[in-house]
């Protein structure tokens, strides 16, 4: 039994302000699947240039962030800082550039064209969907370019513009979250939930992570390292998931040998499409295990 899916985990995407050197150094030691070096919201206007210089210094010294994917979130190209951000990272070896507040295909394409004017590679693109207009246009945006590998929700700005109360169950956001998940999945994109900002309540953080997982997100943005264990754990397959995945693959393979296209496990009909879910779960589990983590708060003891 072999799996054919090569799945890149993005269970946790940690935002790291680029104007604070100790945060950037600390990021090298953290178990985040993606490190998002942020030029945008977390960096005050008067610190933007310091952030650019520090990022260039740190990545030039060493691009080693263990297993973490290295992403840079720039300011909007409509702002006074966006183009300078792109110029500052034009020659840096990074995995992806994140574009904030994408609301149209035209805006996305314009940004990609500018990136390509400055870089010699075809660096991957990630986008923030964080406004009602972005949600409504998300299907077209997700389908606009193969370069887009991930969609990341900006739930605070979205909540503000929807004029909703931010409740634990996020009832007012569920329609918007589901629409973006649907758009991302229709175009086979990774989709990441926005961050949970209450750093004091472990229970609320765990609830938010598991809600995101059950809604269909691949992972969650993280704003503080204290949240990494809980978030990694929520999106890491458990032994029961692996056992079910292996049973599904074995049952489908046996059914195929017997000339049948479907299988039955414990009285439940198993269709061929479930094999993709099973292979994805096993691939994710194996990748996480290979970097020294498991289902117990993400760390192999």
C-alpha positions as CSV (number, residue, x, y, z in Angstrom):
1,X,0.0,0.0,0.0
2,X,1.6,3.3,-1.1
3,X,0.3,6.8,-1.0
4,X,0.7,9.1,-4.0
5,X,-0.1,12.5,-2.5
6,X,2.8,14.8,-1.6
7,X,1.2,17.0,1.0
8,X,3.0,20.1,2.4
9,X,1.8,20.8,6.0
10,X,0.7,24.3,6.8
11,X,-0.9,23.5,10.1
12,X,0.7,26.7,11.6
13,X,1.6,29.9,9.9
14,X,3.4,32.1,12.5
15,X,3.5,35.9,11.8
16,X,6.8,37.4,12.8
17,X,7.3,41.2,12.9
18,X,10.4,42.0,11.0
19,X,11.5,45.1,13.0
20,X,12.1,43.1,16.2
21,X,15.4,41.2,15.9
22,X,14.8,38.8,18.9
23,X,11.5,37.6,17.4
24,X,13.3,36.8,14.1
25,X,16.0,34.9,15.9
26,X,13.5,33.0,18.0
27,X,11.6,31.9,14.9
28,X,14.6,29.7,13.9
29,X,13.8,27.5,16.9
30,X,10.0,27.2,16.7
31,X,7.9,24.4,15.4
32,X,5.9,26.4,12.8
33,X,5.2,24.9,9.4
34,X,5.4,28.3,7.9
35,X,7.1,31.5,9.1
36,X,5.6,34.6,7.7
37,X,8.0,37.5,8.1
38,X,5.7,40.5,8.2
39,X,6.3,43.9,6.8
40,X,2.7,44.9,7.0
41,X,0.3,45.1,10.0
42,X,2.7,44.3,12.8
43,X,5.3,46.8,11.8
44,X,4.7,50.6,12.5
45,X,5.2,53.0,9.6
46,X,8.3,54.5,11.1
47,X,9.8,51.0,11.5
48,X,9.2,49.7,7.9
49,X,12.7,50.4,6.7
50,X,14.3,48.8,9.8
51,X,12.2,45.7,9.1
52,X,13.4,45.4,5.6
53,X,17.0,45.8,6.6
54,X,16.7,43.3,9.4
55,X,15.1,40.7,7.2
56,X,17.8,41.1,4.6
57,X,20.4,40.7,7.3
58,X,18.9,37.6,8.9
59,X,18.2,35.8,5.6
60,X,21.6,36.7,4.2
61,X,23.3,35.4,7.4
62,X,21.4,32.1,7.2
63,X,18.2,31.0,5.5
64,X,18.0,28.0,7.8
65,X,14.6,27.9,9.5
66,X,14.6,24.1,10.0
67,X,11.5,22.6,8.3
68,X,9.6,25.9,8.2
69,X,8.5,27.4,4.9
70,X,9.8,31.0,4.6
71,X,7.2,33.5,3.6
72,X,7.3,37.3,3.4
73,X,4.1,39.4,3.7
74,X,4.6,42.7,2.0
75,X,2.5,45.9,2.3
76,X,-0.2,46.5,-0.3
77,X,1.2,47.7,-3.6
78,X,-1.3,50.5,-3.4
79,X,0.4,51.7,-0.3
80,X,3.5,53.9,-0.1
81,X,5.6,50.9,1.2
82,X,4.6,48.0,-1.0
83,X,7.0,48.5,-3.9
84,X,9.9,49.1,-1.6
85,X,9.1,45.9,0.2
86,X,9.3,44.0,-3.1
87,X,12.6,45.6,-4.0
88,X,14.0,44.7,-0.6
89,X,13.3,41.0,-1.1
90,X,13.9,40.8,-4.8
91,X,17.2,38.8,-4.5
92,X,16.3,36.9,-1.3
93,X,15.8,33.1,-1.4
94,X,12.3,32.7,0.0
95,X,9.5,30.2,-0.5
96,X,6.6,32.6,-1.0
97,X,5.4,36.2,-1.0
98,X,2.1,36.9,0.8
99,X,-0.1,39.7,-0.6
100,X,-2.5,41.4,1.8
101,X,-6.1,42.4,1.2
102,X,-6.6,40.9,-2.3
103,X,-10.0,41.9,-3.6
104,X,-9.9,41.3,-7.4
105,X,-8.2,39.3,-10.1
106,X,-6.9,42.5,-11.6
107,X,-5.2,43.5,-8.3
108,X,-3.7,40.0,-8.0
109,X,-2.3,39.9,-11.5
110,X,-0.9,43.4,-11.2
111,X,1.0,42.4,-8.1
112,X,2.3,39.2,-9.7
113,X,3.5,41.1,-12.7
114,X,5.4,43.5,-10.6
115,X,7.0,40.7,-8.6
116,X,8.1,39.1,-11.8
117,X,9.7,42.3,-13.0
118,X,11.9,42.4,-9.9
119,X,12.7,38.7,-9.5
120,X,14.4,36.0,-11.6
121,X,12.3,33.2,-10.3
122,X,8.6,32.3,-10.2
123,X,8.2,32.5,-6.5
124,X,4.9,31.1,-5.0
125,X,2.2,33.6,-4.0
126,X,0.0,33.6,-1.0
127,X,-2.9,35.9,-0.5
128,X,-4.9,37.4,2.3
129,X,-8.7,37.5,2.0
130,X,-9.8,40.0,4.6
131,X,-12.7,42.0,3.3
132,X,-16.3,41.4,2.1
133,X,-15.3,42.2,-1.5
134,X,-12.4,39.7,-1.3
135,X,-14.8,37.0,0.0
136,X,-17.3,37.7,-2.8
137,X,-14.6,37.6,-5.4
138,X,-12.7,34.7,-3.9
139,X,-13.7,32.1,-6.5
140,X,-12.3,34.1,-9.3
141,X,-9.2,35.1,-7.3
142,X,-8.4,31.5,-6.4
143,X,-8.7,30.5,-10.0
144,X,-6.7,33.3,-11.5
145,X,-3.2,32.0,-11.2
146,X,-1.4,28.7,-10.6
147,X,1.2,30.7,-8.7
148,X,-1.3,31.1,-5.8
149,X,-0.6,28.2,-3.4
150,X,-2.4,29.4,-0.3
151,X,-5.3,31.6,0.8
152,X,-5.0,33.0,4.3
153,X,-8.0,34.6,6.1
154,X,-7.7,38.0,7.7
155,X,-10.6,37.5,10.1
156,X,-10.2,40.7,12.3
157,X,-10.5,43.1,9.4
158,X,-13.3,41.0,7.9
159,X,-15.2,41.0,11.2
160,X,-14.9,44.8,11.5
161,X,-16.1,45.4,8.0
162,X,-19.0,43.0,8.4
163,X,-19.9,44.9,11.6
164,X,-20.3,41.7,13.7
165,X,-19.5,40.9,17.2
166,X,-16.6,38.6,17.6
167,X,-18.0,35.6,19.6
168,X,-16.3,32.4,20.5
169,X,-18.3,30.4,18.0
170,X,-17.6,33.0,15.3
171,X,-21.2,32.7,14.1
172,X,-21.1,35.9,12.1
173,X,-18.1,34.8,10.2
174,X,-19.1,31.3,9.2
175,X,-20.7,32.1,5.9
176,X,-17.6,34.1,4.8
177,X,-15.2,31.4,6.0
178,X,-17.2,28.7,4.2
179,X,-17.3,30.7,0.9
180,X,-13.5,31.1,0.9
181,X,-13.0,27.5,1.8
182,X,-15.3,26.5,-1.1
183,X,-13.5,28.8,-3.5
184,X,-10.0,27.5,-2.5
185,X,-11.0,23.8,-2.7
186,X,-12.6,24.4,-6.1
187,X,-9.2,25.4,-7.4
188,X,-7.2,23.0,-5.2
189,X,-5.6,25.7,-3.0
190,X,-4.4,25.4,0.5
191,X,-6.6,27.5,2.8
192,X,-5.7,28.8,6.2
193,X,-7.9,30.3,9.0
194,X,-7.1,33.6,10.6
195,X,-5.4,33.9,14.0
196,X,-6.9,33.5,17.5
197,X,-6.0,36.6,19.5
198,X,-6.9,35.6,23.1
199,X,-3.5,34.5,24.4
200,X,-4.8,33.7,27.9
201,X,-7.4,31.0,27.4
202,X,-6.0,27.7,26.3
203,X,-9.6,26.3,26.0
204,X,-10.7,29.1,23.7
205,X,-7.6,28.6,21.5
206,X,-8.1,24.9,21.3
207,X,-11.8,25.4,20.4
208,X,-10.9,27.9,17.7
209,X,-8.3,25.5,16.2
210,X,-10.6,22.5,16.2
211,X,-13.5,24.6,14.7
212,X,-11.1,25.7,11.9
213,X,-10.1,22.1,11.3
214,X,-13.7,20.9,11.2
215,X,-14.7,23.7,8.8
216,X,-12.1,22.4,6.4
217,X,-9.1,24.6,6.9
218,X,-5.6,23.2,6.4
219,X,-4.2,25.2,9.3
220,X,-4.3,28.4,11.2
221,X,-2.4,31.6,11.3
222,X,-0.6,32.1,14.7
223,X,0.3,35.4,16.3
224,X,2.3,34.1,19.3
225,X,4.6,31.1,19.8
226,X,2.6,30.0,22.9
227,X,-0.2,28.9,20.5
228,X,2.0,26.6,18.3
229,X,1.6,23.4,20.3
230,X,-2.2,23.6,20.4
231,X,-2.5,24.6,16.8
232,X,-0.1,21.9,15.5
233,X,-1.9,19.3,17.6
234,X,-5.4,20.3,16.2
235,X,-4.3,19.8,12.6
236,X,-2.1,16.7,13.2
237,X,-3.8,13.3,12.3
238,X,-4.3,11.0,15.3
239,X,-3.7,7.3,15.4
240,X,-7.4,6.6,14.9
241,X,-7.3,8.7,11.7
242,X,-4.3,6.7,10.4
243,X,-5.9,3.4,11.3
244,X,-9.1,4.4,9.4
245,X,-7.1,5.8,6.4
246,X,-5.1,2.5,6.1
247,X,-8.3,0.4,6.4
248,X,-9.9,2.5,3.6
249,X,-7.0,2.0,1.2
250,X,-6.8,-1.7,1.9
251,X,-10.5,-2.2,1.6
252,X,-10.7,-0.3,-1.8
253,X,-7.6,-2.2,-3.1
254,X,-9.2,-5.5,-2.1
255,X,-12.5,-4.5,-3.7
256,X,-10.8,-3.6,-6.9
257,X,-9.1,-7.0,-7.0
258,X,-12.5,-8.6,-6.7
259,X,-13.9,-6.5,-9.5
260,X,-15.8,-4.0,-7.3
261,X,-15.4,-0.3,-7.2
262,X,-16.7,0.3,-3.7
263,X,-15.9,-1.4,-0.3
264,X,-17.7,-1.8,3.0
265,X,-16.1,-1.3,6.4
266,X,-18.2,-2.0,9.5
267,X,-21.4,-1.7,7.5
268,X,-20.4,1.7,6.0
269,X,-20.1,2.1,2.2
270,X,-16.6,3.3,1.2
271,X,-16.5,5.1,-2.2
272,X,-13.2,5.4,-4.3
273,X,-13.0,9.2,-3.6
274,X,-12.3,8.5,0.1
275,X,-8.9,7.1,-1.0
276,X,-7.7,10.7,-1.6
277,X,-8.7,11.7,1.9
278,X,-6.9,8.6,3.3
279,X,-3.7,9.2,1.3
280,X,-3.7,12.9,2.3
281,X,-4.0,12.0,6.0
282,X,-1.2,9.4,5.8
283,X,1.1,11.8,3.9
284,X,0.5,14.5,6.4
285,X,1.2,12.2,9.3
286,X,4.4,10.8,7.8
287,X,5.7,14.3,7.0
288,X,5.0,15.5,10.5
289,X,6.6,12.4,12.0
290,X,9.7,12.9,9.8
291,X,10.3,16.4,11.4
292,X,10.1,14.9,14.9
293,X,6.5,15.6,15.8
294,X,3.4,13.5,16.5
295,X,-0.2,13.9,17.8
296,X,0.8,14.8,21.4
297,X,1.0,18.5,21.3
298,X,3.1,18.2,18.2
299,X,6.4,16.9,19.8
300,X,7.9,13.5,19.8
301,X,9.3,12.7,23.3
